[in-house]
């Protein structure tokens, strides 16, 4: 093996190692971004669900008031005995 062959082989190994490291770093970054995006979507879905529950509760409350009935249902998120 000539010195030039050894040097080229060594250089190729370094290039492959750098490419593998860059790929791993890219995957880690992609996973982190995916988790952050998923978390944001989950929070948005949760907020939308709560808003729908509140709107439904308010609609039922207004309908009961229009009929002259007493409305004793607690708002969403509040239990009857006040515990969480």
trRosetta pair geometry for C-beta under 8 A, 3 or more apart (Angstrom, degrees):
i j d omega theta_ij theta_ji phi_ij phi_ji
1 5 5.0 -122 -167 81 84 130
1 6 5.6 94 142 -56 119 92
2 5 4.6 99 57 3 79 102
2 6 7.1 -144 96 -4 44 86
3 6 5.6 -54 -150 37 34 113
3 7 6.2 34 152 -20 67 107
4 7 5.6 -53 -145 37 32 113
4 8 6.3 32 155 -18 65 105
5 8 5.9 -54 -146 38 30 109
5 9 6.2 30 154 -19 64 108
6 9 5.8 -56 -148 37 29 112
6 10 6.3 29 154 -19 64 108
7 10 5.7 -54 -147 37 30 112
7 11 6.3 31 154 -20 64 107
8 11 5.6 -54 -146 37 31 113
8 12 6.3 32 154 -20 65 105
9 12 5.8 -53 -148 35 30 111
9 13 6.5 33 152 -20 63 105
10 13 5.7 -53 -151 33 31 113
10 14 6.6 31 151 -18 64 104
11 14 5.7 -54 -151 35 33 112
11 15 6.4 34 151 -20 65 105
12 15 5.6 -52 -147 35 34 113
12 16 6.3 34 154 -18 66 104
13 16 5.8 -54 -147 37 31 110
13 17 6.3 31 153 -19 64 107
14 17 5.6 -54 -146 37 31 112
14 18 6.3 31 154 -18 65 106
15 18 5.8 -56 -148 37 30 110
15 19 6.3 31 153 -19 65 106
16 19 5.7 -54 -146 37 31 112
16 20 6.3 32 154 -20 65 105
17 20 5.7 -53 -147 36 30 111
17 21 6.4 30 154 -18 64 106
18 21 5.7 -53 -146 37 32 111
18 22 6.3 32 154 -18 65 106
19 22 5.7 -55 -147 37 31 110
19 23 6.3 32 154 -21 64 106
20 23 5.7 -53 -147 36 30 112
20 24 6.4 31 154 -18 64 105
21 24 5.8 -53 -148 36 31 111
21 25 6.3 32 153 -19 64 107
22 25 5.6 -54 -146 37 32 112
22 26 6.2 35 153 -21 65 106
23 26 5.6 -54 -148 36 31 113
23 27 6.4 32 153 -20 64 103
24 27 5.7 -52 -148 35 32 111
24 28 6.4 32 153 -19 64 105
25 28 5.8 -54 -149 36 31 111
25 29 6.3 31 153 -18 65 107
26 29 5.7 -55 -146 37 31 111
26 30 6.2 32 154 -20 65 107
27 30 5.6 -56 -147 37 31 112
27 31 6.3 32 155 -20 66 105
28 31 5.8 -53 -148 35 30 111
28 32 6.4 29 154 -18 64 106
29 32 5.8 -55 -149 37 31 111
29 33 6.3 29 154 -16 65 107
30 33 5.8 -55 -145 39 30 109
30 34 6.2 33 154 -21 64 108
31 34 5.6 -55 -147 36 30 113
31 35 6.4 31 154 -20 64 104
32 35 5.8 -52 -149 34 31 111
32 36 6.5 29 154 -17 64 106
33 36 5.7 -55 -148 38 33 111
33 37 6.2 32 154 -18 66 107
34 37 5.7 -55 -144 38 30 110
34 38 6.2 30 156 -19 65 108
35 38 5.7 -56 -146 38 29 111
35 39 6.2 31 155 -21 64 106
36 39 5.8 -53 -147 35 29 112
36 40 6.4 29 154 -18 63 106
37 40 5.8 -55 -149 36 31 111
37 41 6.4 31 153 -18 65 106
38 41 5.7 -54 -147 37 32 111
38 42 6.3 33 154 -20 65 106
39 42 5.7 -55 -149 36 31 113
39 43 6.4 31 153 -19 64 104
40 43 5.8 -53 -149 35 31 111
40 44 6.4 31 153 -18 64 106
41 44 5.7 -56 -149 37 32 111
41 45 6.3 32 154 -19 66 105
42 45 5.7 -53 -146 37 31 110
42 46 6.3 32 154 -19 64 107
43 46 5.6 -55 -149 37 31 113
43 47 6.4 30 154 -18 65 105
44 47 5.8 -54 -147 36 31 110
44 48 6.4 32 154 -20 64 106
45 48 5.7 -55 -148 36 32 112
45 49 6.4 34 152 -22 65 105
46 49 5.7 -53 -150 33 32 113
46 50 6.5 30 154 -17 65 104
47 50 5.7 -54 -148 37 33 110
47 51 6.3 34 153 -19 66 106
48 51 5.7 -53 -147 37 31 112
48 52 6.4 34 153 -20 64 104
49 52 5.7 -54 -151 35 31 111
49 53 6.4 31 152 -19 65 105
50 53 5.6 -53 -148 35 33 112
50 54 6.3 31 154 -17 66 105
50 76 6.8 174 -152 115 70 138
50 77 7.4 32 -141 -52 107 122
51 54 5.8 -54 -147 38 31 110
51 55 6.2 31 154 -19 65 107
52 55 5.7 -56 -145 38 30 110
52 56 6.2 31 156 -19 65 106
53 56 5.8 -54 -147 37 29 110
53 57 6.3 30 154 -19 64 107
53 76 4.1 90 135 -95 120 164
54 57 5.6 -54 -147 37 31 112
54 58 6.2 30 155 -18 65 107
54 75 6.9 19 -122 -168 81 100
54 76 5.5 -108 -73 31 63 125
55 58 5.7 -54 -145 38 30 111
55 59 6.3 35 153 -23 63 104
56 59 5.6 -52 -148 33 31 113
56 60 6.5 29 154 -16 64 104
57 60 5.8 -56 -151 37 31 109
57 61 6.3 33 150 -21 65 107
57 73 6.8 -145 -146 114 95 122
57 75 5.8 110 140 -136 157 59
57 76 5.5 -146 -31 -27 146 93
58 61 5.4 -52 -145 36 34 115
58 62 6.3 32 156 -17 66 105
59 62 6.0 -56 -147 38 29 108
59 63 6.3 29 155 -19 64 108
60 63 5.7 -55 -145 37 30 112
60 64 6.3 31 155 -19 64 106
60 71 7.1 144 127 -139 84 126
60 73 6.8 -4 110 47 134 149
61 64 5.9 -57 -151 36 28 110
61 65 6.4 27 152 -18 63 107
61 71 4.9 125 -130 153 67 164
61 73 7.4 -128 -77 59 86 105
62 65 5.5 -54 -146 38 33 112
62 66 6.2 35 154 -22 66 104
63 66 5.6 -52 -147 34 32 112
63 67 6.5 23 154 -11 64 106
64 67 5.9 -61 -149 43 32 105
64 69 4.4 -88 -165 74 83 102
64 70 7.2 -41 163 95 123 16
64 71 3.9 126 88 -70 152 109
65 68 7.5 40 -176 -77 32 25
65 69 7.6 -95 -66 54 23 63
65 71 6.6 -51 -49 -11 76 129
74 78 4.3 -121 161 94 123 103
74 79 6.8 78 69 155 158 5
74 80 6.2 -160 -11 -84 133 49
75 78 5.2 57 62 20 78 119
78 82 7.5 -14 -170 -112 87 46
79 82 6.5 -98 73 -7 86 10
79 83 5.6 -34 62 61 140 64
79 84 7.2 177 1 -110 122 14
